[in-house]
Each structure stands twice: as C-alpha cells, then as structure tokens.
Amino acid sequence: MKSPLPKSAYRRNARIYRLMANPIRLEILNALAVQSLSVEQLTNLLHLRKANVSQHLAILRQTGLVLAERLGQSVIYAIVDSRIVTPCAILHRLRLTSRA
C-alpha cells in the first residue's frame, strides 16, 4: 500500500506540529484566527511579557504561519490561514466529549 501523502508533506506537517506543541504559540494563533492584533494587544490579551510574545511571533512568522504588517508605529500580526487552529478546536471538543 502506498502512503497517501508524499514524505515531504509528513516532514513539513511534523515541523508545524512541533511549533504548535507550545501552548503560548497555540494561544497566539487562536487569538489571531479571530482578528489581527499588535504585539501590545497580544501582550494584554494573553498576560505575557512583550519580549515573550515577540519571540513566539518571530518563530511563527519565520515558518509562514503569520504575517506582519507595519501600521504607523505598530506592527500588526495576522494569521495566514485560520484553518491552522482547527486541530486545536477538534482536540478540545474530543476532550469535552470524552468526559461525558
């Protein structure tokens, strides 16, 4: 039987899963799936230090999961494709239904 995807797809997916294994990055991605936000807005929303949020955003930007756009004095971050957070929602629903 042949694998349904090419090996390169599995490698890329594994790299993304490793990035998303961090709860702070998951929280950032889920917030950005709702709306584009600045570092300051994310800092206030997530109750984290600016340096910490900036570090995670840099990783997400380098891997192409978020985009950054300068708007005056601020840099606004947006998720490239909001479907990236779908696995998080699915796992949350599975966890809730397994408790019932």
Secondary structure, DSSP 8 states (H G I E B T S, - for coil): ---SS-HHHHHHHHHHHHHHTSHHHHHHHHHHHH--EEHHHHHHHHT--HHHHHHHHHHHHHTTSEEEEEETTEEEEEES-GGGGHHHHHHHHHHHHHH-
